């Protein structure tokens, strides 16, 4: 992986109004997660959340990033994520960016989805099931 960056709009890179021109020698000036991500990529940076190297055997899948987008503690419950990676490969690579609600374990503790669950979402279209779960959470 040549470069990679990902930031949340809440906490990592909030949307702020900036002056028309700002010096940004140290990549500390940004107005939202996408702005911060692109600044990192243009500077040749790779955040530690990304592996320096990953090998994907033919016809297999690997996960580059499995990161939460927290909402529960936010008022209003709005958050977003921007991610960009610059990769180098000696063959074709197919990539997907997916989102789903966290699964819950006992005692309502959330856990990150695993690769098998991500592949099921990608391959079988579990999107409708997760959307229905989302709608059920907003019934009055």
C-alpha positions as CSV (number, residue, x, y, z in Angstrom):
1,X,0.0,0.0,0.0
2,X,1.6,3.2,-1.1
3,X,-0.6,5.6,0.8
4,X,-3.8,5.4,2.8
5,X,-5.9,7.6,5.0
6,X,-9.3,7.6,6.5
7,X,-11.0,10.0,8.9
8,X,-14.4,10.5,10.6
9,X,-16.2,13.8,10.3
10,X,-16.9,13.9,14.0
11,X,-13.7,13.8,16.1
12,X,-11.1,13.4,13.4
13,X,-11.9,16.1,10.9
14,X,-14.9,18.3,11.6
15,X,-16.4,20.5,8.9
16,X,-15.2,24.1,9.6
17,X,-15.1,27.3,7.7
18,X,-11.6,28.2,6.5
19,X,-10.2,31.4,5.2
20,X,-9.8,31.7,1.4
21,X,-6.1,30.9,1.7
22,X,-4.2,29.1,4.5
23,X,-0.6,27.9,4.7
24,X,-0.7,24.2,5.4
25,X,2.9,23.1,5.8
26,X,2.2,20.4,8.4
27,X,-1.2,19.1,7.1
28,X,-3.1,20.6,10.1
29,X,-5.5,22.8,8.1
30,X,-8.6,20.9,6.8
31,X,-12.3,21.4,6.5
32,X,-13.8,17.9,6.8
33,X,-12.6,14.3,6.5
34,X,-12.2,14.3,2.7
35,X,-10.0,17.4,2.8
36,X,-7.8,15.8,5.4
37,X,-7.6,12.5,3.6
38,X,-6.5,14.1,0.3
39,X,-3.9,16.2,2.1
40,X,-2.4,13.0,3.6
41,X,-2.4,11.2,0.2
42,X,-0.8,14.1,-1.6
43,X,1.9,14.1,1.1
44,X,2.6,10.4,0.6
45,X,1.4,9.4,4.0
46,X,-0.1,6.1,5.1
47,X,-2.0,6.0,8.4
48,X,-1.1,3.1,10.8
49,X,-4.7,1.8,10.5
50,X,-3.6,0.5,7.0
51,X,-1.1,-2.4,6.5
52,X,2.2,-1.4,4.9
53,X,1.8,-4.5,2.7
54,X,-0.9,-7.0,1.9
55,X,-0.8,-10.1,-0.3
56,X,-4.1,-11.2,-1.8
57,X,-3.9,-14.6,-3.5
58,X,-5.9,-14.9,-6.8
59,X,-9.7,-15.3,-6.4
60,X,-9.5,-14.6,-2.6
61,X,-10.6,-11.6,-0.5
62,X,-8.9,-9.6,2.1
63,X,-10.0,-6.7,4.2
64,X,-7.9,-3.5,4.1
65,X,-10.0,-1.6,6.7
66,X,-12.8,-2.4,9.1
67,X,-13.5,0.8,11.0
68,X,-16.6,1.9,12.9
69,X,-18.5,5.1,12.3
70,X,-19.8,5.8,15.8
71,X,-23.1,7.6,16.3
72,X,-24.5,6.7,19.8
73,X,-22.6,9.3,21.7
74,X,-23.2,12.1,19.2
75,X,-25.9,14.8,19.3
76,X,-27.2,15.0,16.7
77,X,-26.3,11.4,15.7
78,X,-24.5,12.3,12.5
79,X,-21.1,11.1,11.4
80,X,-19.4,10.2,8.2
81,X,-16.1,8.7,7.0
82,X,-13.9,9.4,4.1
83,X,-11.2,6.9,3.1
84,X,-8.8,6.8,0.2
85,X,-6.0,4.3,-0.5
86,X,-3.3,4.3,-3.2
87,X,-2.3,0.7,-4.0
88,X,0.2,-1.0,-6.2
89,X,-0.4,-4.5,-7.6
90,X,1.0,-6.9,-10.2
91,X,-2.6,-8.0,-11.1
92,X,-6.2,-7.0,-11.1
93,X,-7.7,-5.9,-7.8
94,X,-11.4,-5.3,-7.3
95,X,-12.4,-3.1,-4.4
96,X,-15.6,-2.4,-2.6
97,X,-16.6,0.1,0.1
98,X,-19.4,-1.2,2.3
99,X,-21.3,-0.2,5.3
100,X,-23.6,-2.0,7.7
101,X,-24.9,-1.7,11.2
102,X,-22.8,-3.4,13.9
103,X,-23.8,-6.8,15.1
104,X,-24.6,-7.1,18.7
105,X,-23.3,-9.8,21.1
106,X,-24.7,-10.6,24.5
107,X,-25.5,-7.7,26.7
108,X,-26.0,-5.5,23.6
109,X,-22.3,-5.1,23.1
110,X,-21.5,-4.2,19.5
111,X,-18.8,-6.0,17.6
112,X,-17.1,-5.3,14.2
113,X,-18.4,-7.3,11.3
114,X,-16.0,-10.1,10.2
115,X,-14.8,-10.8,6.6
116,X,-17.5,-13.5,6.2
117,X,-20.3,-11.0,7.0
118,X,-18.8,-8.4,4.7
119,X,-18.7,-10.9,1.9
120,X,-22.3,-12.0,2.5
121,X,-23.3,-8.3,2.3
122,X,-21.4,-7.9,-0.9
123,X,-22.4,-11.1,-2.6
124,X,-25.9,-11.8,-1.4
125,X,-27.3,-8.3,-1.0
126,X,-28.1,-8.3,2.7
127,X,-28.6,-4.6,2.3
128,X,-32.4,-5.0,2.5
129,X,-32.2,-6.8,5.8
130,X,-30.0,-4.1,7.4
131,X,-32.1,-1.3,5.9
132,X,-35.2,-3.0,7.5
133,X,-33.4,-3.2,10.8
134,X,-32.6,0.5,10.4
135,X,-36.3,1.4,9.8
136,X,-37.5,-0.7,12.7
137,X,-35.3,1.3,15.0
138,X,-37.2,4.5,14.1
139,X,-40.8,3.3,14.7
140,X,-42.8,5.4,17.1
